[in-house]
Amino acid sequence: QIQLVESGGGLVQPGGSLRLSCVASGITAGYTFSHYDMSWYRQAPGKEREFVASITNVYLSTEYTDSVKGRFTISRDNWRSTVYLQIDALKPDDTAVYYCYVQGPAVWGQGTQVTVSS
């Protein structure tokens, strides 16, 4: 079964940047990472998990939730089976656990903590 491992989270001051990575492994034989649409979600303390960004498999079309447009950039490297989330101009409201999600198999990663604080 496909597995996702996120990394790159940490403590950063407001206005700072981070680059999150999500590496996929265990992909079913006959499929490759490039078959899957990928997404990032986040869950802040006491709140529900919310959609952040997504990228399609072939045409690399992207979507973002309104609150991150212009600050977050999702990308992927199919050769490395990796999806990235570049997050810039961080705000305290961006503090959350960030999760990678693969559509189709409907699998979540374990999450990586992003904390924005001075």
C-alpha positions as CSV (number, residue, x, y, z in Angstrom):
1,Q,0.0,0.0,0.0
2,I,1.2,3.5,-0.8
3,Q,2.8,5.4,2.1
4,L,3.4,9.1,2.5
5,V,6.1,10.7,4.6
6,E,6.1,14.5,5.2
7,S,9.1,16.5,6.3
8,G,10.2,20.1,6.5
9,G,8.1,21.5,9.2
10,G,9.4,23.6,12.1
11,L,9.3,26.7,14.1
12,V,9.5,29.9,12.1
13,Q,9.0,33.6,12.7
14,P,6.2,35.5,11.0
15,G,7.1,36.4,7.5
16,G,9.4,33.4,7.2
17,S,9.4,30.5,4.8
18,L,9.4,26.7,4.8
19,R,9.5,24.1,2.2
20,L,7.5,20.9,3.0
21,S,8.1,17.7,1.3
22,C,6.0,14.5,0.9
23,V,7.6,11.4,-0.4
24,A,5.5,8.5,-1.6
25,S,6.5,4.8,-1.5
26,G,4.9,1.4,-1.8
27,I,3.1,2.4,-5.0
28,T,1.1,-0.5,-6.4
29,A,2.8,-2.3,-9.3
30,G,1.6,-1.0,-12.6
31,Y,1.2,2.5,-11.3
32,T,3.6,5.3,-10.8
33,F,3.5,8.4,-8.7
34,S,2.6,10.4,-11.8
35,H,-0.8,8.6,-11.9
36,Y,-2.0,10.4,-8.8
37,D,-3.4,13.8,-8.0
38,M,-1.8,15.1,-4.8
39,S,-3.0,17.5,-2.1
40,W,-1.9,19.2,1.1
41,Y,-4.2,19.8,4.0
42,R,-3.7,21.3,7.4
43,Q,-5.3,21.0,10.8
44,A,-4.9,23.8,13.4
45,P,-5.4,23.1,17.1
46,G,-9.1,22.8,17.9
47,K,-10.1,23.1,14.2
48,E,-11.1,20.7,11.5
49,R,-8.7,19.6,8.8
50,E,-8.9,21.9,5.9
51,F,-7.8,21.8,2.2
52,V,-4.7,23.9,1.4
53,A,-3.6,23.1,-2.1
54,S,-3.7,20.4,-4.8
55,I,-1.9,19.5,-8.0
56,T,-3.1,17.2,-10.7
57,N,-1.1,14.3,-12.1
58,V,-0.7,15.1,-15.8
59,Y,-1.3,18.7,-16.5
60,L,0.0,19.9,-13.1
61,S,-3.0,22.1,-12.6
62,T,-3.0,23.6,-9.2
63,E,-5.7,24.9,-6.8
64,Y,-5.3,26.8,-3.5
65,T,-7.6,27.8,-0.7
66,D,-8.1,31.5,-0.7
67,S,-6.2,32.2,2.5
68,V,-2.9,30.9,1.0
69,K,-3.1,32.2,-2.6
70,G,0.0,34.2,-3.5
71,R,2.0,32.8,-0.5
72,F,2.0,29.0,-1.0
73,T,3.1,27.1,-4.0
74,I,2.5,23.4,-4.6
75,S,4.8,21.4,-7.0
76,R,5.8,17.9,-7.7
77,D,8.7,15.8,-8.9
78,N,7.4,12.6,-10.3
79,W,10.8,11.1,-10.7
80,R,11.4,11.5,-7.0
81,S,7.8,10.6,-6.1
82,T,7.6,13.8,-4.1
83,V,5.2,16.6,-3.8
84,Y,6.3,19.9,-2.3
85,L,4.6,22.9,-0.6
86,Q,6.6,26.1,-0.5
87,I,5.1,28.3,2.1
88,D,6.2,32.0,2.2
89,A,5.2,35.1,4.2
90,L,4.1,32.8,7.0
91,K,1.5,34.1,9.5
92,P,0.6,32.9,13.0
93,D,-2.7,31.6,11.5
94,D,-0.7,29.2,9.4
95,T,0.3,27.3,12.5
96,A,-1.0,23.7,12.0
97,V,-0.1,20.1,11.3
98,Y,0.3,19.9,7.5
99,Y,-0.7,16.6,5.9
100,C,0.0,15.2,2.5
101,Y,-2.9,13.3,0.8
102,V,-3.0,11.1,-2.3
103,Q,-6.3,11.0,-4.1
104,G,-7.6,7.7,-5.4
105,P,-6.0,5.4,-2.8
106,A,-7.2,8.0,-0.2
107,V,-4.1,7.8,1.9
108,W,-2.8,10.4,4.4
109,G,0.7,11.0,5.6
110,Q,1.5,11.3,9.3
111,G,1.8,15.1,9.2
112,T,4.5,17.7,9.9
113,Q,4.1,20.5,12.4
114,V,4.5,24.1,11.3
115,T,4.5,26.7,14.0
116,V,4.7,30.4,13.3
117,S,5.6,32.4,16.3
118,S,7.9,35.3,17.3
